[in-house]
Amino acid sequence: METVGTTDLIELEGVEKVFDVRKKTGFLRRERHQVRAVDGISFTVPRGEMVGYIGPNGAGKSTTIKMLTGILTPSGGRLRVAGIVPSRERTRLAQRIGVVFGQRTTLWWDLPLIDSYRLVHRMYRIPDARFRENLDRCVELLELGALLDVPVRQLSLGQRMRGDIAAALLHDPEVLYLDEPTIGLDVISKAKVRGFLRDLNTQSGTTVLLTTHDLTDIEQLCERVMVIDHGRLMYDGPLAGLHEVGESERTLVVDLERELPPMEIESARVVKVEGPRQWLAFPAAQSAAPLVARIAARYPMADLSVREPDIEAVIAKMYAEKATS
Amino acid sequence: MKGMRVRAGRFRLYAAVAEGGFRRYATYRIATAAGVFTNTAFGLILAYTYIALWDERPGLGGYDQAQAVTFVWLGQGLLTVMALMGGGFEGELIERIRTGDIAVDLYRPADLQAWWLASDLGRALFQLLGRGIVPMAVGALVFDLALPADPLRWLAFLLAVALGALVSFGLRFLVALCAFWLLDGAGITQVVMLAGTFFSGMLLPLNVFPGALGDLARALPWSALLQVPADVFLGTHTGLGLLRTYAFQLGWAAALLTAGRLLQAAATRRVVVQGG
């Protein structure tokens, strides 16, 4: 039975995943203990939304994604994607979702890229006209034209990632899960991937759940972000709010024309000085522009760059606060 | 009606997978040429060894000298087709299980066993054409081989090879799936490969072994890979005997493929519950 009237494409209610881990403690002696990889998570994602799902390594992100694709069965709770219980009807769900694991590939290593797409065509039984149309669109937007006849093993990481994203979209999935889609990519490749995902979301209305370590991905793509740590949902809301909650700081790295004593600027503090280079920390929610203007007015500035707060630091801070409050 | 369309769709998918399996091996031309050279060189060495042996013991195992030498070249021709020394899909599957890439395979709307079977049959066909024909031709040029005159016997031989390829896949699929439990599939792969080299008849034709060992060797599935196709080629099995031979191969193929299905279900359950 598909739920009628709701627009939520992904629904989780108190979802848990507990792993039994056996540890060798001596000759033939084993100790068993349980690891709660996902510890009671609830959220919904409405159709057409693009949500960031972030957290440190081992927080439970990939475990959640695996449960959402049906290749892992939850130990408890309720989980539905497009009205389907993933672990019960994995194959039926596969027709409606697309998955990209940044560190794995679905492409056929030894053969030209186009051959993998022909397989996807058959595997998802995509009507011929539809397949042509989708492939042409992906090839154009992801700039794959020159790569179609190149064996996958010869592609660069960025090219391969674009190839993988195209492979996940040829059957018009309603939901796209992206697990670290920009991991290891250079700046230009990252920008290409982000631009494509933004257009995909706004033009095709594809619902996207994005897992990443790179806060810039989230900043440029998602209005909503969920933070998970130790298997629990720590935060669910807009990105700006995350910075407020975590009281995170951005860093302005300023190269002066010569060595000077630490600068004195309101609403920012110098955290490090190294020759003519100085590091200033300021609240992440605050704009950098007036700060830069103030520095430029008073100091001989040669160059500058802004560093985003480290997601791990933000989460660590949030965690510490929860513990004390 | 719908069921038929679905089946046709599945068939087209696995046909495409098999074609891919064929072409990925066809890409590596230099490796193929090197392999042909090796097979030919080994064939020459083994052929002279067999000639020496059959000079001493004419009619050993019921073969005359020409038949024995033909057996050598059939062995070299079928070595990679049956992946007797490895080199099939199993190494790749074991690696995917070890690294967790198998997760990617599991969420796809395709059956794991059927997928790998199609891809391995594509590979086997390429190996038969790319690495089977040339050594056999060299063998025929250098030695006096017992080649069948009847084209039907060539066909019967090809059918036995096809069934042997199924049995070979069935064996290696079981071995590869063990990686779900063993984490490292290298040990069992080695053991099974050694067993395969002996029990297929690769070292010596199985009919030279007397008594219980011979009976056992001829009853095990590995004999379906080389001994059986070679005997069909040499004309040992005809008429009803030929049908019995096919039934033997089919029986093993069915048993192994069914066991593979059961093991696959258990492995999938384990991954789905335990996360691999």
Contacts between the chains, C-beta under 8 A, distances in Angstrom:
chain1	res1	chain2	res2	distance
A	17	B	275	7.9
A	19	B	274	6.6
A	19	B	275	5.9
A	20	B	274	7.1
A	37	B	275	7.7
A	63	B	275	7.0
A	66	B	103	6.7
A	66	B	275	7.2
A	69	B	107	4.6
A	70	B	107	6.7
A	71	B	103	5.5
A	71	B	106	4.8
A	71	B	107	5.2
A	71	B	271	7.0
A	71	B	272	6.2
A	72	B	271	8.0
A	72	B	272	6.0
A	72	B	273	7.8
A	72	B	275	5.9
A	73	B	272	5.2
A	73	B	273	5.7
A	87	B	272	6.7
A	90	B	106	7.6
A	90	B	107	6.7
A	91	B	109	4.7
A	94	B	107	5.8
A	94	B	108	6.3
A	94	B	109	4.2
A	95	B	109	6.3
A	99	B	104	7.9
A	99	B	107	6.0
A	101	B	103	7.5
A	101	B	104	6.5
A	104	B	100	7.6
A	104	B	101	5.1
A	104	B	103	7.2
A	104	B	104	5.1
A	105	B	104	7.5
A	106	B	104	5.3
A	106	B	108	7.4
A	108	B	20	6.1
A	108	B	24	7.3
A	109	B	24	8.0
A	110	B	24	4.0
A	110	B	27	5.7
A	110	B	28	7.9
A	111	B	20	5.9
A	111	B	23	6.3
A	111	B	24	5.6
A	111	B	27	7.4
A	115	B	20	5.9
A	115	B	23	7.5
A	118	B	16	6.1
A	119	B	13	7.3
A	119	B	16	5.6
A	119	B	17	6.7
A	119	B	20	6.7
A	122	B	9	7.2
A	122	B	12	5.2
A	122	B	13	3.9
A	122	B	16	4.9
A	123	B	13	5.5
A	123	B	108	6.2
A	123	B	109	6.1
A	123	B	110	5.4
A	124	B	109	6.5
A	125	B	9	4.8
A	151	B	27	7.2
